[in-house]
Amino acid sequence: MKYEKGNLYIEHDFEIKTIREEDNDMDILIPIENRTLNLYLEDGVPYLKPRLQFSMVRGIMIRFCTLKNHDHCTIHILRNMDIHAAIMNFEMDYKNHYIDLKKQEYCVEMRLLKRI
């Protein structure tokens, strides 16, 4: 499936819920059912392997702006369905990248990939 709002683009195997929409600001929630999340960074730091792994993730929340020239979002990896229960969060510039989120048998793979 595909999700596209503003400049944010996600290819995914999960339901995506809008949990907040005020003016041009949005929060979306992607429940992933307490699975292990493998996060792959395409342009990672050279001295790190490209995969970061998080266990028992309930969901992913993405906060972004839908205005034309706003291409940054904050991605929250959630232990519980509460932004204050984030395992971690990070910012992403999605002007030239998109998110690929796929369900595997025992995990979820999330890749931050360059747009072609």
MIVO-508677 format. One line per 5 residues: their letters; for each residue x, z, y of N, C-alpha, C, O. Coordinates in pm, whole numbers, m for minus. Example, Ala and Ser with C-alpha at 12.3 -4.5 7.8 and 13.67 -1.06 7.14 Angstrom:
BEGIN
as) 1319,780,m569,1230,780,m450,1320,780,m330,1424,846,m332; 1285,708,m225,1367,714,m106,1290,787,3,1341,804,114
END
This chain:
BEGIN
mkyek) 83,0,m117,0,0,0,88,0,124,208,30,118; 28,m34,236,102,m40,362,30,41,468,m93,38,478; 107,112,548,55,186,663,130,136,785,253,132,786; 55,97,887,117,47,1010,38,98,1129,m82,73,1140; 106,170,1217,42,223,1337,149,226,1445,257,282,1424
gnlyi) 121,165,1561,225,150,1662,338,70,1599,313,m36,1541; 460,117,1611,575,50,1549,615,112,1416,710,66,1352; 544,218,1373,576,285,1247,520,205,1130,402,169,1130; 605,179,1031,564,103,913,608,178,788,724,217,776; 514,199,694,542,270,570,486,190,453,369,151,456
ehdfe) 567,165,351,519,113,224,510,234,131,606,310,121; 396,252,62,374,379,m8,282,365,m128,211,265,m143; 285,468,m213,197,480,m329,102,599,m315,41,640,m413; 89,656,m197,16,780,m177,m93,764,m71,m91,671,9; m187,858,m73,m286,866,33,m217,917,159,m135,1008,152
iktir) m250,859,273,m197,906,402,m316,952,485,m410,876,509; m309,1078,531,m418,1137,608,m373,1158,752,m264,1211,776; m455,1119,847,m430,1152,987,m480,1294,1008,m598,1322,987; m391,1384,1050,m432,1523,1071,m438,1561,1218,m495,1664,1254; m379,1478,1305,m389,1503,1449,m370,1371,1521,m280,1293,1489
eednd) m458,1346,1619,m445,1227,1704,m490,1265,1844,m609,1286,1868; m394,1274,1935,m422,1309,2075,m355,1206,2163,m232,1191,2161; m434,1135,2241,m382,1026,2325,m299,932,2238,m354,864,2152; m168,928,2260,m81,838,2182,4,911,2079,89,850,2016; m18,1041,2062,58,1119,1964,m21,1135,1836,m142,1161,1838
mdili) 48,1119,1723,m18,1130,1592,64,1212,1496,187,1211,1501; m4,1284,1409,56,1349,1293,m14,1293,1171,m137,1290,1164; 65,1248,1074,8,1204,947,67,1291,836,180,1338,846; m11,1311,731,29,1393,619,22,1311,492,m77,1241,467; 127,1319,412,133,1248,285,153,1352,175,265,1397,154
pienr) 46,1393,104,61,1489,m6,133,1425,m124,100,1313,m164; 233,1495,m180,307,1439,m295,305,1531,m417,383,1512,m510; 216,1632,m418,181,1707,m539,295,1790,m598,314,1789,m719; 369,1863,m517,476,1951,m566,581,1879,m650,633,1935,m746; 611,1759,m615,713,1682,m687,850,1699,m623,862,1746,m510
tlnly) 952,1661,m698,1086,1651,m643,1091,1527,m555,1044,1420,m594; 1148,1542,m436,1163,1430,m343,1310,1390,m337,1395,1472,m302; 1339,1266,m371,1473,1210,m356,1471,1124,m231,1403,1021,m226; 1547,1165,m130,1554,1095,m3,1684,1015,0,1792,1073,m9; 1673,884,12,1789,795,15,1812,745,157,1720,694,221
ledgv) 1933,760,205,1970,717,340,2054,590,327,2166,594,275; 2003,480,375,2072,351,363,2202,349,441,2304,301,391; 2201,400,563,2320,401,648,2370,544,661,2380,597,772; 2400,606,550,2436,747,549,2576,775,602,2650,686,643; 2608,902,600,2741,949,639,2837,909,527,2807,932,410
pylkp) 2953,849,559,3041,795,456,3091,897,353,3118,859,239; 3104,1022,389,3157,1121,295,3048,1191,214,3078,1280,134; 2921,1152,233,2811,1206,152,2755,1096,63,2754,978,101; 2710,1134,m54,2636,1040,m138,2503,1011,m68,2456,1094,10; 2441,897,m93,2323,858,m15,2194,931,m50,2092,909,15
rlqfs) 2194,1018,m153,2070,1084,m194,2071,1232,m158,2166,1304,m185; 1961,1276,m95,1935,1417,m72,1814,1452,m157,1716,1377,m159; 1819,1566,m228,1710,1601,m318,1644,1732,m276,1713,1829,m243; 1510,1733,m278,1431,1851,m242,1333,1877,m355,1260,1787,m396; 1331,1999,m406,1240,2031,m517,1111,2093,m466,1107,2154,m359
mvrgi) 1006,2077,m545,874,2136,m519,821,2107,m378,786,2199,m304; 816,1980,m342,765,1940,m211,615,1913,m222,572,1834,m306; 537,1979,m138,391,1959,m139,352,1837,m58,257,1767,m92; 427,1811,51,389,1698,133,494,1663,237,592,1734,256; 471,1550,301,557,1500,408,468,1480,530,365,1413,522
mirfc) 508,1538,642,434,1518,766,522,1436,860,641,1464,875; 463,1336,922,536,1252,1017,464,1261,1151,344,1234,1160; 538,1298,1254,485,1309,1390,546,1195,1471,669,1181,1477; 460,1112,1534,511,997,1608,419,961,1723,309,1015,1736; 466,869,1806,392,821,1923,359,674,1900,441,598,1849
tlknh) 239,633,1938,196,495,1914,223,401,2031,190,283,2024; 284,451,2139,316,363,2252,418,259,2211,499,282,2121; 414,144,2277,494,28,2238,644,54,2229,706,15,2131; 705,118,2326,851,135,2328,897,271,2277,1012,309,2302; 812,344,2209,850,473,2150,871,453,2001,776,430,1927
dhcti) 996,461,1957,1030,428,1819,1096,544,1746,1174,522,1652; 1067,667,1785,1124,783,1718,1012,867,1657,904,880,1716; 1039,922,1541,943,1013,1479,1020,1133,1426,1142,1129,1410; 946,1238,1398,1003,1354,1331,938,1362,1194,816,1358,1181; 1021,1372,1090,973,1379,953,995,1521,903,1108,1572,906
hilrn) 888,1585,858,892,1723,809,869,1722,658,768,1669,611; 962,1779,582,949,1794,437,887,1933,416,948,2033,453; 767,1939,356,689,2063,352,684,2127,214,658,2060,114; 709,2256,209,691,2335,86,541,2368,69,489,2365,m42; 474,2399,180,329,2422,184,272,2328,289,346,2268,366
mdiha) 142,2315,292,79,2224,387,68,2288,525,m42,2301,580; 181,2327,580,188,2393,710,321,2353,773,425,2366,709; 318,2306,896,441,2262,961,546,2373,971,665,2346,978; 500,2499,971,593,2612,979,655,2644,843,741,2732,834; 614,2575,738,670,2594,604,760,2476,566,776,2445,448
aimnf) 818,2413,666,904,2297,639,1033,2340,573,1096,2438,614; 1073,2268,469,1203,2288,406,1310,2238,502,1416,2299,518; 1280,2126,564,1369,2068,666,1290,1968,746,1181,1926,707; 1346,1929,860,1289,1818,936,1404,1743,1001,1512,1797,1023; 1378,1617,1032,1480,1533,1095,1410,1424,1175,1293,1395,1154
emdyk) 1484,1367,1267,1431,1258,1349,1478,1124,1294,1587,1112,1238; 1394,1025,1312,1426,889,1267,1391,792,1378,1286,804,1442; 1479,697,1402,1452,585,1491,1401,472,1403,1477,416,1323; 1274,437,1416,1216,336,1328,1200,199,1395,1124,115,1348; 1271,179,1504,1264,48,1570,1307,m64,1475,1242,m168,1469
nhyid) 1415,m41,1401,1468,m142,1310,1463,m98,1164,1526,m160,1078; 1388,9,1135,1380,63,999,1235,91,961,1147,99,1047; 1212,106,833,1081,147,784,1099,247,670,1210,267,621; 989,308,629,992,409,523,930,349,398,821,292,403; 1000,363,287,950,319,157,931,446,72,1028,516,46
lkkqe) 809,475,31,777,599,m39,706,564,m169,590,521,m168; 775,583,m282,723,539,m411,718,653,m512,810,734,m521; 609,657,m587,591,756,m693,662,708,m818,642,595,m863; 746,793,m875,811,767,m1002,752,864,m1105,668,947,m1070; 794,854,m1230,735,938,m1334,756,1087,m1306,663,1166,m1322
ycvem) 876,1127,m1264,906,1269,m1245,942,1306,m1102,975,1422,m1075; 936,1212,m1011,978,1241,m874,913,1142,m778,836,1055,m817; 947,1159,m652,908,1064,m547,1037,1015,m484,1126,1095,m453; 1049,885,m463,1166,829,m397,1126,784,m257,1032,707,m239; 1201,834,m160,1178,798,m20,1304,731,32,1413,790,28
rllkr) 1290,610,80,1404,535,132,1378,498,277,1267,459,314; 1480,512,359,1475,469,499,1553,339,504,1676,340,498; 1483,228,516,1543,95,499,1537,13,627,1449,32,711; 1632,m79,640,1633,m171,753,1523,m274,737,1497,m322,627; 1460,m307,849,1361,m415,848,1435,m547,838,1545,m563,891
i) 1376,m640,770,1439,m771,755,1377,m868,852,1415,m985,856
END
